Amino acid sequence: MMTNLLREKMAKPPLQAPSLPWWKSWGPGAIVAACIIGPGTVTTVSVAGAQFGFGLAWILVLACLVGYFIQRPVMNWTAATGTSVLEGIRDEIGVIWSKLIFFGLWLGALAFQAGNFIGASMAMNLIFPAVPMIVWVSLLSLSAMSIAWFGVYKLLENINRVVMVMLVLTFCLTALAALPRSQGIMSQALTFSIPEGDLLIVLALVATILVPNTLVALSGFMKNKYQESTYTQEQIRKRSFNDLKMNFTLLALISIAILLSAATAFYGTGQTISSAGDMAVQLTPILGSFATIFFAVGLWTAGFSSGLFNLTVQPMLFGHAFKQSEKPNAPINRTILIITGFIPVALVWTFGGSPVELIISAQAINGLLLPVLTIVLFVLTNKKDRMGRFKNTFTSNIINLAIIGLVTILAIRVFLSFF
């Protein structure tokens, strides 16, 4: 019933768009962007900067462009139909596909959730070293569950707006601290080359931006934001695209700031970084204690926001995949929330740290799921009878076919590495 009402609202004749501040469009994209900048992304970009310098900046910009273009048809689908793409997969392609995609995303999220909270806990340990990591992991999980328990979309949107501002400030302030020492490496950004012909680093940086969960979650959050609005389809589409542009621009800015900090501090020194926590510790003698604090706060924010995203999105995706209630207080949704919150804590209790094998397995699942998901989304968003005037253009299809090829190469590489 809600979907039918939403579709009717979205199909109303065009009206004059209300004059609202630009930040009123800012929301679903901020939730997704805050998820993408997690401990895994911070670590990957830090290691890339330490090993290869600032010459990889163009690859981060390319990865953000890929992320932007792959999400445009997804947003067109939701603007045109009033449903999320996972609901579209369920109704147009098959229930079995929506269920398999949900379980694949959920398994990956359970393992990565441990990594999210461990990353945030490492940051807290830098500031409060006397508190054991398991205590921080438990507190962070409970805090995120408390927010997700009520499932108030507006609250989640506002929290992630603050998160994005914090991420920009903390990592950009760290980069500013590195700026006086960075003149010699900034010219590397104009080389547009793949260092030492290493294609793997290109795939790793693209993969850290293209998180499978976000490809289906964005349209769900977009639906939640506009389901009670009086905006027309075109107004919703325009506002959503503005939101998408804003947040992928911020993603590029944050990623480049992390890369610059790592490249300035470690490139050419022979020092290695195995985690984002290592980078925060090693920044102290080079950039000073304030840079370390900024980086630690950014790492905590990245871990907590990614953890909160996973807790919030799984019940919503379950409802879309299985045609169940989307209400946060539905018993099945509360059960999924509890499982998603407590299993990562149990993993940390059991392993005493990051469950590396499970996280590697999750990376394999996500790597293999990504091309399947992009192909299914390509088929879905080319259904002209549902998309109407928002159907994919020829140029859009060419771009998305190129992206499918890229993520397929990534999947093959992940598959070979896994075995």
Sequence and secondary structure as in RCSB ss.txt:
>XXXX:A:sequence
MMTNLLREKMAKPPLQAPSLPWWKSWGPGAIVAACIIGPGTVTTVSVAGAQFGFGLAWILVLACLVGYFIQRPVM
NWTAATGTSVLEGIRDEIGVIWSKLIFFGLWLGALAFQAGNFIGASMAMNLIFPAVPMIVWVSLLSLSAMSIAWF
GVYKLLENINRVVMVMLVLTFCLTALAALPRSQGIMSQALTFSIPEGDLLIVLALVATILVPNTLVALSGFMKNK
YQESTYTQEQIRKRSFNDLKMNFTLLALISIAILLSAATAFYGTGQTISSAGDMAVQLTPILGSFATIFFAVGLW
TAGFSSGLFNLTVQPMLFGHAFKQSEKPNAPINRTILIITGFIPVALVWTFGGSPVELIISAQAINGLLLPVLTI
VLFVLTNKKDRMGRFKNTFTSNIINLAIIGLVTILAIRVFLSFF
>XXXX:A:secstr
 HHHHHHHHHTS         GGGG SHHHHHHHHHSSHHHHHHHHHHHHHHGGGGHHHHHHHHHHHHHHHHHHH
HHHHHHSS HHHHIIIII HHHHHHHHHHHHHHHHHHHHHHHHHHHHHHHHH TTS HHHHHHHHHHHHHHHHHH
  HHHHHHHHHHHHHHHHHHHHHHHHHHGGG HHHHGGGGS   GGG HHHHHHHHHHH  HHHHHHHHHHHHHH
HTT    HHHHHHHHHHHHHHHHHHHHHHHHHHHHHHHHHHTTT    SSHHHHHHHHHHHH HHHHHHHHHHHH
HHHHHHHHHHHHHHHHHHHHHHT    TTSHHHHHHHHHHHHHHHHHHHHHSS  HHHHHHHHHHHHHHHHHHHH
HHHHHTT HHHHGGG   HHHHHHHHHHHHHHHHHHHHHHHHH 
